[in-house]
Amino acid sequence: MKIGLIDVDGHNYPNLALMKLSAYHKTQGDNVEWYSVFGGQYDRVYMSKVFDFTPDYQYYVNADEVVKGGTGYALHGAGGDTYRQHDDKPLPDYIEHIMPDYTLYDIKNTAYGFLTRGCPRGCDFCIVGKKEGKKSVKVAELREFWNGQRNIVLNDPNILACNEREDLLLQLIESKANVDFNQGLDARLMTPDTARLLGEIKIKEIHFAWDRYPDKDKVLQGLQIYATFARKKPHTHIAIVYTLVNYDTTFEQDLERIYTLRDMGYWAYVMIYDKKHCAKQYRHLARWCNNRIIFAKCPDFKDYNHKLG
Ligand code: SF4
């Protein structure tokens, strides 16, 4: 078969589903390539769209069958009569658990994947609970998508909420790879044991999240535990806390979180909810806080001149 792939969001971040589909079809002896309007007729074209804010593919797709999938379609309903609705159904197990074809994006030394899916928190602004379930469940062993690469990027929504977190963290320690928990760890679930395990993983930059102001005590307690039991270990690293603004906090609460984190040795990273429609002050806040050089030079937001920024 001649298989075409379309990464509807663009190629800035590798699309895991497409890498797995590519791997699967190659094992079947199929010819797999990025779809091209000049590529003639395809037997099947897969279109994957992760984000709901990116526009859909605008052109005619010359294929016997077009399969659309991904959260970006499932959330808003995709396609017309000519498309078979994929409706974000999970990939079948024999594709879901295959080693991704990293050559698709010319990735040489980084593995991408999920060890867990789901999250029990149910934050209003987040789709994970609806999409993946309100429980964090182990879905893969590390070896499933990692075969010795120097770097591992994990997209897990809440690995610390998984009952098997210890086993998974041990696998990451044993890998000796640089690990990036890119979704932000749930500091509210930090215990001394978890912090010690995290401290043994090679992490250049660790990410936590503080989304809800009322969680202040639990978040700060978790960050304190991490600072006590893990951060002084040999793999000292930058510790970032994703800080959601423009959702249900006041600007004063946003500043308070930023200053509190800074005083604890963490670096707040402002994440703006609904960036497209937010007030200007949030853009200024992000430009000030998220640039480490500016933030170091100008520790107080009231002294920040956003015009010179
Ligand atoms: S804790 Fe994170 S992953 Fe879980 S629901 Fe909230 S934002 Fe989503």
Boltz pocket constraint, residues with backbone or C-beta under 6 A from the ligand:
constraints:
  - pocket:
      binder: B
      contacts: [[A, 119], [A, 120], [A, 121], [A, 122], [A, 123], [A, 126], [A, 127], [A, 128], [A, 129], [A, 157], [A, 158], [A, 183], [A, 186], [A, 211]]
      max_distance: 6.0
